[in-house]
Amino acid sequence: MEYRINHVHIRSSDPRSSAKWYERHFNAKIVSDREVMPGTRTVSMEVGGPVRLNISSKPDGSSDERAVAELNRLGLEHFGFDVDDLEAELSRLEEAGVRIVLPLTQVVGGARLAYIEGPDDVLIELVQPARPTPCKESGRSAVADSEDIHIEESESPPT
């Protein structure tokens, strides 16, 4: 069996307000807003891919303890969005008053990343993938990221 991540789930004191933040900053689209589990409201959102973002209210009587939006913590540390232009995204978000947790950082393999704080103390990574580097001799391009190197065939073979 092949497995895929179905969703990321965030607990919020105000799911609708948090959903508006993701709409404003990441063009997320609300696909449902309803009671899924008794006594809680869940806002489900699409954010440019097959993995859904769910934001739910906390059940009555549950803990008010909050996560901390910081790097290097055990448990679910963060989730990430791909972006085309990391510098432009960071400028846009900083102008909107979003806290930058880790500024633009170049990583091994050419990808660039940064971390921001979302609503409900959620840590969010922004990733600008490495750009392909054409190899003139082979007609292929190499894309390096922090995990491994991927070789992609070009659309037309070299002549």
N, C-alpha and C positions, 0 to 999 in steps of 0.2 A: 504494500500500500504506500502511496505517495502522500506525504503530509504537507500542508501549507498553513501559514499563519492566517487565521480567520479574522481576528480583530485585536485591537489594543483597547483596554478598558480603564477608564479613569474615574475615580470617585470624587465628587464635587459637592460643595455646600450649595452651589447654585448651577446646576447643569445647563440651563438655558443661557446664562451669562457666559459661562465657559464656552459654550457652542458658538456664541456670537464672536468671541475672540478668535476662534479657529476660522470662522467665516471671513472675518476682517483681514486676518494676517496670512491665511493659507488657502483662501478660496474654497474652503470646505463647504459642502452642501448637506443640509439636514435632509435625511431620508425618512426618519420617523422620530416621533416624540411621544412616548407613551409609557404606561406602567407595564413593565415586563415581569418583574418580581414584585410580589405584594408589598405595598408601602413605599416603593421607590419609583422615581421617574427616570427613564433612560432616553437620552437623545442620541440617535445613531447618525453618523456622518460619513459621507464619501469624501476622500481626500486624494483624488488622482490615481487610484490604484485599487487592486482587489481587496486590500486589507481595510476593514472598516474601523472607524474610531467611535467608540461608545463612551458616553459620559453619563454617569448615573448619580443620583442623590444618595446620601447615606441612609441606611435604614434607621428608624427610631431605636434608640438605646445602644447604638454602636459607638465606638471610640471616636473622639474628636482629635486624636493624635494625627499629626500631619507628617508627610514625607518631607525631605529636605532636598531642594533642587541643587545638588552638588555632585561633582564627579567622584568616582572611586568609592562608591558605597555598595554594600552587598544587596542582593535582591534585584528587582527590576530597576536598573539605573536610569535608562532613558529610552526614547524611541527617536527615529530620525526621518527627516524629509530630504529628498534630493532637490537641489536647486541648480539653476543654470549659471547664475552669477552671484557668488557668495558675497562679494563686496557690496553689491547693490542691495542684496537682501538685508545684510547687517545694517547698512545705512538707513534703509526704510524702517526696519524694526526699532533701531535705536531712536530715530526721530519720533516714533510712536510711543516711546517710553518703556520699551521692553528691555529687561535686564540682560546684558550679555554676560554669561557665566565664564566662557572661554572665548577669547577673540580668535579671529581667523588664524588657523594653524595649517601649515603645509605638512603632510604626512608622507612617509616612505611610499614611493610608487606614483606620486603626483597628485593624489586627491587632496582637496582642501576641505577643512571642516571648522565648525564653530559650535558652541553650545549657548542656548538661551533658556531663560526661565519662562514657562508658560503659566497659565492660571492654575490654581490649586497646587502650586509648588512642583509642577512637573518639569523635568529636565528634558529639553528637546535638542537633538543634534541636527545641524544643517550640513549637508554633504554636497560638495561640488565634485562629481567624479572626475578622475583623470581624463584628459583628452587623448584620443588615439594619436599615435606618432607613426606616420607612414614609413615603411621600409622600402626604399626605392628598388632594391635588388629583387625582392621577393614578391612585391605587389600586395603584401599583407600589411596590416597595421597591428601594433602592439598597444594594449591598454593595460597599464599597471594600476593595481589598487593595493590596499594594505593587506589583502589576503593572498593574492597570487597574480600571475600574469595571464591574460587572455589573448590569444592570437585570433584575429578575425580575418576572414578572406575578403579581399577587395571585390568590388562589383565587376571589375574587368581585369583580366590577367595582364601582367606587364608585357610589353612588346619588345 
